[in-house]
Amino acid sequence: MPRVEVDSDIRRLFAVSGLESYEKLRRESSELISILCSMQARLSERLKTFTGASISESVEYSTLRELQMAAQNLRICAEEESRLLAGFWLTQLPPLNARGEFYDPKAAEENENLRVELRKQKSRYDLLAHTVREQQERLHATNALRKKWETTLYKQLSHTTQVLGHAKENFDQAGLTPPKDKSPRKSQPQRKFKDKN
């Protein structure tokens, strides 16, 4: 049987044996209980033959009494063994591979399919991650360009504002005011041509 590293937690461990050994142990346990029951019955019958006066003087009575108690303890142990054996179940272990390890072809095929699927998912993930990185780089470049445009536009507007401010100051110092044409333009009358005929 292959030696396998197992968890130290006894609640997660199982003892596995062959069916032949299990059946032999079950038969012997049943036979042991039967023998102990017969022994206890014979000892009880023999102990009943002793009278009250002979009990204190008989070495045989003491020996039989000890044997009866020992048989009773053995029977309790055998019955507990039989109870535990009743909780066992039959199953089939997977075949062994060349290294003597348990090998389940169906589970191995499922594992291989899962590995293939995992590789596909990893490839999709890598592609998506690459696409996300590209989009982030483009977004960063676009934001940087927009910020540059905003800075340039702000500088131009600031310069224009300064030029207009200087022009206004110059107009004010020269006593000139730019013409303001508030009156609506009058529409020019259309020329009428006389008919020469």
Accessible surface in RSA format (square Angstrom, percent):
REM  Atomic radii and reference values for relative SASA: ProtOr
REM  Chains: A
REM  Algorithm: Lee & Richards
REM  Probe-radius: 1.40
REM  Slices: 20
REM RES _ NUM      All-atoms   Total-Side   Main-Chain    Non-polar    All polar
REM                ABS   REL    ABS   REL    ABS   REL    ABS   REL    ABS   REL
RES MET A   1   172.43  89.3 104.75  69.3  67.68 161.1  77.85  66.2  94.58 125.3
RES PRO A   2    33.95  24.7   7.16   6.5  26.79  97.4  18.47  15.2  15.48  96.2
RES ARG A   3   236.09  99.1 198.89 101.4  37.20  88.6  82.14 112.3 153.95  93.3
RES VAL A   4    98.69  64.9  73.28  66.3  25.41  61.2  77.97  67.7  20.72  56.2
RES GLU A   5   173.56  99.6 148.77 112.5  24.79  59.0  69.73 134.9 103.83  84.8
RES VAL A   6   103.78  68.3  72.46  65.6  31.32  75.5  80.32  69.8  23.46  63.6
RES ASP A   7    70.97  49.7  54.91  54.7  16.05  38.0  27.92  65.7  43.05  42.9
RES SER A   8   112.99  95.5  78.85 105.2  34.14  78.6  55.14 117.4  57.85  81.0
RES ASP A   9    41.51  29.1  34.64  34.5   6.87  16.2  22.20  52.2  19.31  19.3
RES ILE A  10   142.10  80.9 133.65  99.6   8.45  20.4 133.65  96.2   8.45  22.9
RES ARG A  11   203.50  85.4 170.98  87.2  32.53  77.4  79.81 109.1 123.69  75.0
RES ARG A  12   162.08  68.1 141.11  71.9  20.96  49.9  35.53  48.6 126.55  76.7
RES LEU A  13    67.89  37.8  51.12  36.6  16.77  42.2  52.74  37.0  15.15  40.8
RES PHE A  14   156.15  78.1 120.79  74.8  35.36  92.0 127.99  77.6  28.16  80.6
RES ALA A  15   102.40  94.2  66.24 102.2  36.15  82.2  74.13 104.4  28.27  74.9
RES VAL A  16    86.21  56.7  56.03  50.7  30.18  72.7  58.94  51.2  27.27  74.0
RES SER A  17    85.49  72.2  49.83  66.5  35.67  82.2  44.22  94.2  41.27  57.8
RES GLY A  18    44.96  55.4   0.00   N/A  44.96  55.4  36.02  98.8   8.94  20.0
RES LEU A  19    97.77  54.5  85.40  61.1  12.38  31.1  88.75  62.3   9.03  24.3
RES GLU A  20   149.66  85.9 139.65 105.7  10.01  23.8  59.61 115.3  90.05  73.5
RES SER A  21    63.58  53.7  55.44  74.0   8.14  18.8  24.93  53.1  38.65  54.1
RES TYR A  22    39.19  18.3  35.24  20.1   3.94  10.3  24.67  18.5  14.52  17.9
RES GLU A  23    46.25  26.6  46.25  35.0   0.00   0.0  23.38  45.2  22.87  18.7
RES LYS A  24   115.93  56.6 115.93  71.1   0.00   0.0  58.39  52.6  57.53  61.3
RES LEU A  25    84.93  47.3  82.98  59.4   1.95   4.9  84.56  59.4   0.37   1.0
RES ARG A  26   111.47  46.8 109.98  56.1   1.49   3.5  29.17  39.9  82.30  49.9
RES ARG A  27   143.91  60.4 136.78  69.7   7.13  17.0  66.69  91.1  77.22  46.8
RES GLU A  28    89.46  51.4  85.07  64.4   4.39  10.5  35.45  68.6  54.01  44.1
RES SER A  29     2.87   2.4   1.16   1.5   1.71   3.9   2.38   5.1   0.48   0.7
RES SER A  30    70.72  59.8  64.08  85.5   6.64  15.3  27.99  59.6  42.73  59.9
RES GLU A  31   106.21  61.0 100.15  75.8   6.06  14.4  35.72  69.1  70.49  57.6
RES LEU A  32    74.82  41.7  73.01  52.2   1.81   4.5  74.46  52.3   0.36   1.0
RES ILE A  33    33.83  19.2  33.83  25.2   0.00   0.0  33.83  24.4   0.00   0.0
RES SER A  34    66.26  56.0  58.55  78.1   7.71  17.7  29.36  62.5  36.90  51.7
RES ILE A  35    89.40  50.9  85.90  64.0   3.50   8.4  88.82  64.0   0.58   1.6
RES LEU A  36     4.12   2.3   4.12   2.9   0.00   0.0   4.12   2.9   0.00   0.0
RES CYS A  37    41.61  31.5  35.90  40.0   5.71  13.4  23.61  59.8  18.01  19.4
RES SER A  38    64.49  54.5  57.18  76.3   7.31  16.8  34.67  73.8  29.82  41.8
RES MET A  39    82.18  42.6  77.15  51.1   5.04  12.0  69.33  58.9  12.86  17.0
RES GLN A  40    26.81  15.0  26.53  19.4   0.29   0.7  10.26  21.8  16.56  12.6
RES ALA A  41    57.55  52.9  47.99  74.1   9.56  21.7  56.74  79.9   0.81   2.1
RES ARG A  42   188.29  79.1 180.91  92.2   7.38  17.6  60.33  82.4 127.97  77.6
RES LEU A  43    16.62   9.3  16.20  11.6   0.42   1.0  16.62  11.7   0.00   0.0
RES SER A  44    35.13  29.7  32.47  43.3   2.66   6.1  21.58  45.9  13.55  19.0
RES GLU A  45   105.80  60.7 101.99  77.2   3.81   9.1  43.47  84.1  62.32  50.9
RES ARG A  46    98.35  41.3  94.71  48.3   3.64   8.7  40.97  56.0  57.39  34.8
RES LEU A  47    21.02  11.7  14.04  10.0   6.98  17.5  14.26  10.0   6.77  18.2
RES LYS A  48   151.38  73.8 119.62  73.4  31.76  75.6  85.10  76.6  66.27  70.6
RES THR A  49    85.89  61.1  55.93  56.7  29.95  71.4  63.47  85.3  22.41  33.9
RES PHE A  50    34.06  17.0  17.56  10.9  16.50  42.9  19.74  12.0  14.31  41.0
RES THR A  51    88.64  63.0  81.94  83.1   6.70  16.0  78.50 105.4  10.14  15.3
RES GLY A  52    64.23  79.2   0.00   N/A  64.23  79.2  36.16  99.2  28.07  62.9
RES ALA A  53    81.42  74.9  63.51  98.0  17.91  40.7  74.66 105.1   6.76  17.9
RES SER A  54    40.23  34.0  37.43  50.0   2.80   6.4  37.57  80.0   2.66   3.7
RES ILE A  55    64.62  36.8  60.54  45.1   4.07   9.8  60.54  43.6   4.07  11.1
RES SER A  56   103.44  87.4  62.43  83.3  41.01  94.5  55.40 118.0  48.04  67.3
RES GLU A  57   147.96  84.9 116.28  88.0  31.68  75.4  45.58  88.2 102.38  83.6
RES SER A  58    24.63  20.8  12.92  17.2  11.71  27.0  16.61  35.4   8.02  11.2
RES VAL A  59   120.92  79.6 114.43 103.6   6.48  15.6 117.07 101.7   3.85  10.4
RES GLU A  60    80.14  46.0  72.04  54.5   8.10  19.3  37.71  72.9  42.43  34.6
RES TYR A  61    45.97  21.5  45.97  26.2   0.00   0.0  16.38  12.3  29.59  36.5
RES SER A  62    57.28  48.4  52.87  70.6   4.41  10.2  29.50  62.8  27.79  38.9
RES THR A  63    66.20  47.1  64.36  65.2   1.84   4.4  48.57  65.2  17.63  26.6
RES LEU A  64    23.77  13.2  23.77  17.0   0.00   0.0  23.77  16.7   0.00   0.0
RES ARG A  65   110.08  46.2 110.08  56.1   0.00   0.0  21.95  30.0  88.14  53.4
RES GLU A  66   121.41  69.7 115.36  87.3   6.05  14.4  42.00  81.2  79.41  64.8
RES LEU A  67    88.46  49.3  87.07  62.3   1.39   3.5  87.44  61.4   1.02   2.8
RES GLN A  68    28.10  15.7  28.10  20.5   0.00   0.0   4.03   8.6  24.07  18.3
RES MET A  69   105.23  54.5 103.93  68.8   1.29   3.1  85.47  72.7  19.75  26.2
RES ALA A  70    47.97  44.1  41.96  64.8   6.01  13.7  46.79  65.9   1.17   3.1
RES ALA A  71     1.69   1.6   0.28   0.4   1.41   3.2   1.15   1.6   0.54   1.4
RES GLN A  72    90.93  50.8  90.85  66.4   0.09   0.2  11.18  23.8  79.75  60.5
RES ASN A  73    90.51  62.4  88.69  85.7   1.83   4.4  23.89  57.5  66.63  64.4
RES LEU A  74    97.65  54.4  96.33  68.9   1.32   3.3  96.50  67.8   1.15   3.1
RES ARG A  75    81.01  34.0  81.01  41.3   0.00   0.0   8.27  11.3  72.74  44.1
RES ILE A  76   101.26  57.6  99.41  74.1   1.85   4.5  99.82  71.9   1.44   3.9
RES CYS A  77    83.85  63.4  74.63  83.2   9.22  21.7  27.47  69.6  56.38  60.8
RES ALA A  78     3.18   2.9   0.13   0.2   3.05   6.9   2.80   3.9   0.38   1.0
RES GLU A  79    72.33  41.5  66.52  50.3   5.80  13.8  26.18  50.6  46.14  37.7
RES GLU A  80    77.00  44.2  73.97  56.0   3.03   7.2  41.49  80.2  35.52  29.0
RES GLU A  81    65.71  37.7  62.23  47.1   3.48   8.3  22.90  44.3  42.81  35.0
RES SER A  82    42.47  35.9  38.85  51.9   3.61   8.3   4.77  10.2  37.69  52.8
RES ARG A  83   147.69  62.0 134.49  68.6  13.21  31.4  71.33  97.5  76.36  46.3
RES LEU A  84    96.74  53.9  91.25  65.3   5.49  13.8  93.43  65.6   3.30   8.9
RES LEU A  85     8.90   5.0   8.82   6.3   0.08   0.2   8.84   6.2   0.06   0.2
RES ALA A  86    86.26  79.3  48.77  75.3  37.49  85.3  60.41  85.1  25.85  68.5
RES GLY A  87    55.32  68.2   0.00   N/A  55.32  68.2  37.31 102.4  18.01  40.3
RES PHE A  88   110.20  55.1  91.22  56.5  18.98  49.4  94.17  57.1  16.03  45.9
RES TRP A  89   177.05  71.1 151.75  73.5  25.30  59.4 142.60  76.0  34.45  55.9
RES LEU A  90   120.82  67.3  93.37  66.8  27.45  69.0  95.15  66.8  25.67  69.1
RES THR A  91   105.09  74.7  63.36  64.2  41.73  99.4  48.84  65.6  56.25  85.0
RES GLN A  92   165.39  92.5 139.73 102.1  25.66  61.1  48.52 103.3 116.87  88.6
RES LEU A  93    73.66  41.0  57.68  41.3  15.97  40.2  58.00  40.7  15.65  42.1
RES PRO A  94    48.80  35.6  37.34  34.0  11.46  41.7  44.48  36.7   4.32  26.9
RES PRO A  95    80.16  58.4  68.18  62.2  11.98  43.6  80.04  66.1   0.12   0.8
RES LEU A  96    93.42  52.0  65.11  46.6  28.31  71.2  65.11  45.7  28.31  76.2
RES ASN A  97    45.35  31.3  28.11  27.2  17.24  41.5  24.89  59.9  20.46  19.8
RES ALA A  98   115.90 106.6  65.85 101.6  50.04 113.8  79.08 111.4  36.81  97.5
RES ARG A  99   186.93  78.5 153.90  78.5  33.02  78.6  71.24  97.4 115.69  70.1
RES GLY A 100    24.45  30.1   0.00   N/A  24.45  30.1  23.67  65.0   0.77   1.7
RES GLU A 101    75.36  43.3  74.80  56.6   0.56   1.3  25.82  49.9  49.55  40.5
RES PHE A 102    82.46  41.3  57.10  35.4  25.36  66.0  57.29  34.7  25.16  72.0
RES TYR A 103   100.05  46.7  97.44  55.4   2.62   6.8  67.03  50.4  33.03  40.7
RES ASP A 104    64.97  45.5  58.12  57.8   6.85  16.2  11.97  28.2  53.00  52.9
RES PRO A 105    73.98  53.9  68.70  62.6   5.28  19.2  69.55  57.4   4.43  27.5
RES LYS A 106   147.29  71.9 143.00  87.7   4.29  10.2  88.65  79.8  58.64  62.5
RES ALA A 107    39.40  36.2  37.16  57.4   2.24   5.1  38.97  54.9   0.43   1.1
RES ALA A 108    30.49  28.0  21.67  33.4   8.82  20.1  26.02  36.6   4.48  11.9
RES GLU A 109   112.67  64.7 105.63  79.9   7.03  16.7  36.74  71.1  75.93  62.0
RES GLU A 110    90.82  52.1  89.08  67.4   1.74   4.2  33.82  65.4  57.00  46.5
RES ASN A 111    69.92  48.2  68.42  66.1   1.50   3.6   7.61  18.3  62.30  60.2
RES GLU A 112    80.03  45.9  80.03  60.5   0.00   0.0  41.64  80.5  38.39  31.3
RES ASN A 113    85.86  59.2  79.72  77.0   6.14  14.8  25.29  60.9  60.57  58.5
RES LEU A 114   120.02  66.8 116.36  83.2   3.67   9.2 116.76  82.0   3.27   8.8
RES ARG A 115   127.12  53.4 125.05  63.7   2.08   4.9  41.98  57.4  85.14  51.6
RES VAL A 116    54.36  35.8  54.27  49.1   0.09   0.2  54.27  47.2   0.09   0.3
RES GLU A 117    75.31  43.2  74.97  56.7   0.35   0.8  38.25  74.0  37.06  30.3
RES LEU A 118   122.52  68.2 119.86  85.7   2.66   6.7 122.29  85.9   0.22   0.6
RES ARG A 119   138.06  58.0 131.58  67.1   6.48  15.4  72.64  99.3  65.42  39.6
RES LYS A 120   107.30  52.3 102.53  62.9   4.77  11.4  56.41  50.8  50.90  54.2
RES GLN A 121    80.42  45.0  77.21  56.4   3.21   7.7  31.06  66.1  49.37  37.4
RES LYS A 122   129.24  63.1 123.65  75.9   5.59  13.3  95.28  85.8  33.96  36.2
RES SER A 123    70.54  59.6  62.95  84.0   7.58  17.5  29.14  62.0  41.40  58.0
RES ARG A 124   130.76  54.9 128.54  65.5   2.22   5.3  50.52  69.0  80.24  48.6
RES TYR A 125   148.70  69.4 146.37  83.3   2.33   6.1 103.28  77.6  45.42  56.0
RES ASP A 126    64.90  45.5  60.08  59.8   4.82  11.4  28.86  67.9  36.04  35.9
RES LEU A 127   119.30  66.4 114.48  81.9   4.82  12.1 118.53  83.2   0.77   2.1
RES LEU A 128   114.86  64.0 114.83  82.2   0.03   0.1 114.83  80.6   0.03   0.1
RES ALA A 129    25.77  23.7  17.81  27.5   7.97  18.1  24.78  34.9   0.99   2.6
RES HIS A 130    87.13  47.6  87.13  60.6   0.00   0.0  63.08  65.0  24.05  28.0
RES THR A 131    56.61  40.3  56.53  57.3   0.08   0.2  42.27  56.8  14.34  21.7
RES VAL A 132    79.94  52.6  78.58  71.1   1.37   3.3  79.92  69.4   0.03   0.1
RES ARG A 133   126.86  53.3 125.97  64.2   0.89   2.1  56.68  77.5  70.18  42.5
RES GLU A 134    67.09  38.5  65.90  49.9   1.19   2.8  17.14  33.1  49.96  40.8
RES GLN A 135    92.44  51.7  89.62  65.5   2.82   6.7  36.81  78.4  55.62  42.2
RES GLN A 136   109.87  61.4 103.91  75.9   5.96  14.2  36.15  76.9  73.72  55.9
RES GLU A 137   117.00  67.2 108.99  82.5   8.01  19.1  46.56  90.1  70.44  57.5
RES ARG A 138   148.75  62.5 143.54  73.2   5.22  12.4  54.52  74.5  94.23  57.1
RES LEU A 139   110.78  61.7 106.87  76.5   3.91   9.8 110.32  77.5   0.46   1.2
RES HIS A 140   134.33  73.4 131.80  91.6   2.53   6.5  85.92  88.5  48.41  56.3
RES ALA A 141    59.30  54.5  50.82  78.4   8.48  19.3  55.73  78.5   3.57   9.5
RES THR A 142    80.78  57.5  77.47  78.5   3.31   7.9  55.68  74.8  25.10  37.9
RES ASN A 143    60.10  41.4  57.11  55.2   2.99   7.2  18.51  44.6  41.59  40.2
RES ALA A 144    54.00  49.6  40.65  62.7  13.35  30.4  48.42  68.2   5.58  14.8
RES LEU A 145    81.81  45.6  78.10  55.9   3.71   9.3  81.19  57.0   0.62   1.7
RES ARG A 146   137.64  57.8 137.35  70.0   0.28   0.7  43.36  59.3  94.28  57.1
RES LYS A 147   145.01  70.7 144.40  88.6   0.61   1.4  87.74  79.0  57.27  61.0
RES LYS A 148   138.81  67.7 132.48  81.3   6.33  15.1  82.02  73.8  56.78  60.5
RES TRP A 149   157.92  63.4 154.48  74.8   3.45   8.1 135.96  72.5  21.96  35.6
RES GLU A 150    99.76  57.3  93.52  70.8   6.24  14.9  41.52  80.3  58.25  47.6
RES THR A 151    63.98  45.5  58.56  59.4   5.42  12.9  45.58  61.2  18.40  27.8
RES THR A 152    62.42  44.4  61.57  62.4   0.84   2.0  45.21  60.7  17.21  26.0
RES LEU A 153   100.81  56.1  99.05  70.9   1.76   4.4 100.32  70.5   0.49   1.3
RES TYR A 154   155.49  72.6 153.13  87.1   2.36   6.1 109.52  82.3  45.96  56.7
RES LYS A 155   135.42  66.1 128.22  78.7   7.20  17.2  77.51  69.8  57.91  61.7
RES GLN A 156   106.73  59.7 101.87  74.5   4.86  11.6  38.21  81.3  68.52  52.0
RES LEU A 157   102.07  56.8 101.62  72.7   0.45   1.1 101.67  71.4   0.40   1.1
RES SER A 158    38.31  32.4  31.14  41.6   7.17  16.5  30.87  65.7   7.44  10.4
RES HIS A 159   116.64  63.7 114.23  79.4   2.40   6.1  79.09  81.5  37.54  43.7
RES THR A 160    67.71  48.2  65.16  66.1   2.55   6.1  45.53  61.2  22.18  33.5
RES THR A 161    92.41  65.7  88.05  89.3   4.36  10.4  66.52  89.3  25.89  39.1
RES GLN A 162   113.19  63.3 104.71  76.5   8.48  20.2  33.59  71.5  79.60  60.4
RES VAL A 163    75.40  49.6  73.49  66.5   1.91   4.6  74.58  64.8   0.82   2.2
RES LEU A 164   116.93  65.1 112.39  80.4   4.54  11.4 112.66  79.1   4.27  11.5
RES GLY A 165    32.69  40.3   0.00   N/A  32.69  40.3  31.19  85.6   1.50   3.4
RES HIS A 166   112.61  61.5 111.22  77.3   1.39   3.6  79.02  81.4  33.60  39.1
RES ALA A 167    36.85  33.9  32.24  49.8   4.61  10.5  36.47  51.4   0.38   1.0
RES LYS A 168   134.67  65.7 130.84  80.3   3.83   9.1  99.23  89.3  35.44  37.7
RES GLU A 169    98.97  56.8  96.75  73.2   2.22   5.3  33.45  64.7  65.52  53.5
RES ASN A 170    92.87  64.0  88.44  85.5   4.43  10.7  25.75  62.0  67.12  64.9
RES PHE A 171    89.13  44.6  87.37  54.1   1.76   4.6  88.34  53.6   0.79   2.3
RES ASP A 172    85.91  60.2  63.05  62.8  22.86  54.1  30.22  71.1  55.69  55.5
RES GLN A 173   154.10  86.2 114.64  83.8  39.46  94.0  47.96 102.1 106.13  80.5
RES ALA A 174    66.44  61.1  31.82  49.1  34.61  78.7  43.89  61.8  22.54  59.7
RES GLY A 175    63.30  78.1   0.00   N/A  63.30  78.1  35.06  96.2  28.23  63.2
RES LEU A 176   103.93  57.9 101.79  72.8   2.14   5.4 102.97  72.3   0.96   2.6
RES THR A 177   110.59  78.7  91.32  92.6  19.27  45.9  61.04  82.0  49.55  74.9
RES PRO A 178    75.14  54.8  69.64  63.5   5.49  20.0  72.51  59.9   2.63  16.3
RES PRO A 179   134.20  97.8 104.08  94.9  30.12 109.5 114.42  94.5  19.78 122.9
RES LYS A 180   156.41  76.3 122.28  75.0  34.13  81.3  71.68  64.5  84.73  90.3
RES ASP A 181   109.26  76.5  72.31  72.0  36.95  87.4  40.73  95.9  68.52  68.3
RES LYS A 182   177.89  86.8 143.59  88.1  34.30  81.7  95.18  85.7  82.71  88.1
RES SER A 183    77.53  65.5  64.45  86.0  13.09  30.1  46.28  98.6  31.25  43.8
RES PRO A 184   117.23  85.4  99.92  91.1  17.31  62.9 111.21  91.8   6.02  37.4
RES ARG A 185   220.30  92.5 187.65  95.7  32.65  77.7  72.83  99.5 147.48  89.4
RES LYS A 186   191.73  93.5 166.68 102.3  25.05  59.6 113.83 102.5  77.90  83.0
RES SER A 187   107.14  90.5  80.09 106.9  27.05  62.3  55.01 117.1  52.13  73.0
RES GLN A 188   161.10  90.1 139.82 102.2  21.29  50.7  44.83  95.4 116.28  88.2
RES PRO A 189   124.66  90.9 101.74  92.7  22.91  83.3 112.51  92.9  12.15  75.5
RES GLN A 190   165.42  92.5 143.23 104.7  22.19  52.8  51.25 109.1 114.17  86.6
RES ARG A 191   206.15  86.6 181.51  92.5  24.64  58.7  60.19  82.3 145.96  88.5
RES LYS A 192   194.61  94.9 163.25 100.2  31.36  74.7 109.59  98.6  85.02  90.6
RES PHE A 193   178.71  89.4 147.71  91.5  30.99  80.7 150.32  91.1  28.39  81.2
RES LYS A 194   192.62  94.0 169.36 103.9  23.26  55.4 117.17 105.5  75.45  80.4
RES ASP A 195   115.49  80.9  85.31  84.9  30.18  71.4  42.03  98.9  73.46  73.3
RES LYS A 196   203.20  99.1 164.73 101.1  38.48  91.6 116.19 104.6  87.02  92.7
RES ASN A 197   168.42 116.1 106.87 103.3  61.55 148.2  55.28 133.0 113.14 109.4
END  Absolute sums over single chains surface
CHAIN  1 A    18989.9      16495.5       2494.4      11223.7       7766.2
END  Absolute sums over all chains
TOTAL         18989.9      16495.5       2494.4      11223.7       7766.2
